[in-house]
Amino acid sequence: MKACLHWRAAANGTPRRATLPFLTALVALWACASQPHTRADANLLAFLADTHVTRTEVTAKLGDPHAIFENGRIVAYRLGHNNEGYFTVPAAQKQTQLDWQGVDYDLMLAFDDAGILREHSIIALHGGSP
């Protein structure tokens, strides 16, 4: 963290340090924006029914996709489901691991060239229905 702190000259020429609380808040905000929604939510996927949903909005709500196809035009999310609703299931830490424990569905999203969601589908992986 020390490498992230920069010294700057104040208006009067004396050096000052960037505030640690500001940097901590900035890092926390960045971390929250990139984390998947791992708590079950009955309305997690409701926003997909809206018109003009962007790739940025999807990533903000669901985190990074599990898989990306066709140069980012199609993305996939791994979903679990319980009595409280859907939740995203993080991918295995290593690409060589195929851990599908707790994954009930694949959410497939197709975007147009402008990054607008055009189609989505939930695919049951264990013979269940979405």
Secondary structure, 3 states (H helix, E strand, C coil): CHHHCCEEECCCCCEEECCHHHHHHHHHHHHHHCCCCCCCECCCCHHHHCCCCEHHHHHHHHCCCCEEEHHHCEEEEEEEEECCEEEECCCCCCCCCCCCCCCCEEEEEEECCCCEEEEEEEEECCCCCC
